[in-house]
């Protein structure tokens, strides 16, 4: 659990799904980000780490007010990460996926909504047939990269960021293969952010209370003392969910 005091039985609860490691910078950032949300924005949240292996259990993230699937892939349990995403999507729980969370959100949607049961992630299944790869190695690694993202006007991402262009940090080697994106679009997933070369960097799910996922890592913005607008938006969505659940 992130070190924050619960001042009310209705304090919003956030499930942080990932295999926590002191060697993953985004994981190290999490406590200070939640502290900053409380101090700067008045968003007091109780955050609980759920290893991907534990996330396989039925109902592992039910009852939470938000789910954040964090970077750090390959996960110990691909199935656990996918199960957490599926529960958030189906139950209307506010959801954020960053880096590996983005990749697995697309994978879950492809398999469980689009019927692409053989859709694969190259990092998890390097022997998968080329045509089955939904998440493939990037032509150029984005580890340590910072770059511009163009955001679709009128999207959830644009409303959260307050701009149609942003500069973001990455730490990844994998991204979506464009061959399958039209199928995901046809089933309702919306791609609302691209880099300068037109490669997808943000996806969201219209009709869901809050379902936003990014290949970049908003938790790496700045020095961690000022939460990125996407992190703040997740906190607000969790608070809204908690109020509605009373």
N, C-alpha and C positions, 0 to 999 in steps of 0.2 A: 504494500500500500504506500502511496506517496504520502509524505509526512505533512498532513493537514488536519486540523481539528474539525470534527463534525459538530456543528453548533445546533443542528436541528435534525429531527428524524427524517426530514424531507430534503436534506442536503443531496443534491444530484450526485449520482454514482456513475463513474465512467470506467468502463472495462478497457484496459490497455492490453491488447492481445499481441504477444510477441515473446521471444525468448530473451529475457533481459540479460544484458551483458555490459560490463564496464568498458568494453572495447568498441561499442557502438555509440558514436557521438550523440545521435538523436536520443538514445535511451538516457544518457547522462543528463541531457538538457531537460528532461520531462519534469523533475521536481521543481526546478526554478521557474519553468513556464507556468505550472499550476500555482505556485506561490505568487507570481506576478499577476495572474488572472484575479486572484483574490485581492491583492493589494491595489492594483491599478483599476480594475473593472468591477470589483465587488462580486465576482463570480467565485464563490466558495464551492469547491467540488471535492468529493471523495473519489480518489482514483485507485484502482486495484489492478495489479499486474496479473494477467492470466497467461501462463505458458501455453504454447500452441498444443502441446500434448493434452493439457487439461481442458482446452477448448473443444476437444472432441466429444466430451461428455454431453449428453442431451441437456439442453437448458442452461449450458454454462454461462451464457451472457443474457439470458432472460432476466428481467427485473432491473437491468441497468438502464440508465437514462441516456447513455451514449456508448458507442463502441468505436475505438480507434485501433485499427490494425496497423502496427508500426513497421518500420524498416527492420532489417536484420535477417533477410532470407539468405540462403535457403533455411526455411523454418524446420524445426525438429518434426513438426507434423503439418504437412500441407493440408490434410483433411481437417485438422483443427482450425486452421486459419479460414478455410472455406466454410466450415460450419458456422463460425462466428459471423462471417459476412452474410451468409444465407439467413441466419436468424434476424440480424439487423434489417436486412432488406425486406423480409417477409412480415416482420412484426412492427415495422415502422419506427424502429429505434434509430435516432440520429447516428449517422455513420461517417467516419473519416478514414480513408486509407491513404497512406503516403509511401511512395517508393514501392517496396514489396507489397504493401497493402493495396496500392493501385493495381499492380500486376495481378494479384489474386482476386481482387474485386472483378476485374474483367474475366478472369478464368471462371469464377463462380457463376457469373451471369451467362457466359457462353455455354457452360455445361447444364445449368439448372433451368435457365429460361429459354435459351436458343436451341437446346437439344444437341449441342456439339459435344457429345459425351467423350470424344477422343481428344478434345482440345487440350493442349499440353503446354507446360512451361519448360523451356530448354534447360534452365538451371536445375529443375527437379527431375526432369526426364530427358537427359541428353540423347537417348537412343530413339526418341519419338520420330515418326516419319515427318519429313519436312512440311508436308501439307497439313499436318495436325498442329503445328506450332502456332499457338496464339501469342505467346510471349517468347520472343526470340532474342538472340544476342544483338546488341546495337552495333551498327556499322562503326561508330566511334564511341568509346567509353565516355560516360558522363561522370565518372568518379572525380570529385573535386571541381566539377564544372559549374559555372554560373552563366545563365543566359536569359534572354528575353522570351516572354510568353505572351502571345496575342490572345485576348479573351473575348469570347462571343458576347456582343451586346445583348442585354436582356436575360442573360443566364444567371443561375444561382451564383456561379463563380464571380461574375461581374458585380453582382450586388454585394457580395462579401468583400471583394477586393476594392470596390469603389473606383475601378479603372479598367480600361480596355487593354492595358499593357502593363506588364510587371516584369521584374527581374528576379529570378529565383535560383536557389542552389540545389545541386544534384549530388548523388553519390551512388550511381547504379551503372550496371552493365547490360541490362535487359529492358526491352520495351515491347509494345504491341506490334505484331506483324499486320501490316495494312490489308492483307488479303481477306481477313475475317471481319474487318470493322463494319462493313456494310450490313452484315448479318446482325451484328449487335445493335446497330442503329435501327434496323427494321423491327427489332423487338423492343425498342423503347429507350435504350441507353443513348445519352446525348454527349457528344464530344465537344467541349466548350473552351478548349485552350490548345494552342499549337505553338511550336517553336518557329523560328524564322524560316525553317525549311518545310514547314507544314506538317511536322510530325506531332502526333497527339500527345498532349501533356496533362490534360484535365478531362475527367469524365464525371457526369452526374446523372441522376435518375429523376426525371420529372414525375410529380405526383407523390413522391416520398417526402415526409416531413423535412428531412435533411440527409442527403446522400451525396457526398462529394469526395472525389478521390484524385490524387495528383501524383505524377511520376516524380516531381520535385519534392523536396523536404522542407515544408514551411517551418518546421521546428528548428531548423538550422539558421533561420534569419537573424541577423544582428548578433548580439552577445547573449541573447536569452532573457534579457531583462524586460523587453517589450514584446509580448506575444504577437506573432504574426496574425493578421486579420482572419485567416482561416482557422487558426487555433482558437481565437476569441469567438468566432462564429460557432464552432463546435461546443464551446462552453455555454454559450447562450442557448443553443438548441437543447443541450442537456437540461439547463435550468427550466426551459419552457416545457420540456417533456415531464420533468418532475412535478411541476405545478399542475399539469393536466392529469397526472396520475393520482393526485391527492383524493 
